[in-house]
Amino acid sequence: MEDKYESLRLEKQLCFPLYACAKEVVRRYKPFLDQLDLTYTQYIVMMVMWEKKSVNVKELGESLYLDSGTLTPLLKRLEKKGLITRERSKSDERALDVNITEEGEKMRDLAVSVPREMGG
């Protein structure tokens, strides 16, 4: 007779191998991102900033699948490092805009080798 909880075994879950794979990818990025003093999540935020230069927080969160509880402290740390600025939107005072700084743009030159070093 089949165990009624068989479907709850970890190895039966689609989500676990995906989770483990994502953790491994982040682990492999770490040595390259440590040289930039960025976490993986900060790195993907900076990739959006290098591409768009300015974006509102809501759009940034939606594009990276990050909630405000994750994004707010992350953006504060990037701002403290001088890579971005945050300011109220001129068109909608409820919204917060994120802008890349000159220092943030300079980091792009340092980060350009990361995808190549990762094999991409």
Secondary structure, DSSP 8 states (H G I E B T S, - for coil): ---TTGGGSGGG-SHHHHHHHHHHHHHHHHHHHHTTT--HHHHHHHHHHHHHSEEEHHHHHHHHT--HHHHHHHHHHHHHTTSEEEEE-SS-TTSEEEEE-HHHHHHHHHHTTHHHHTT-
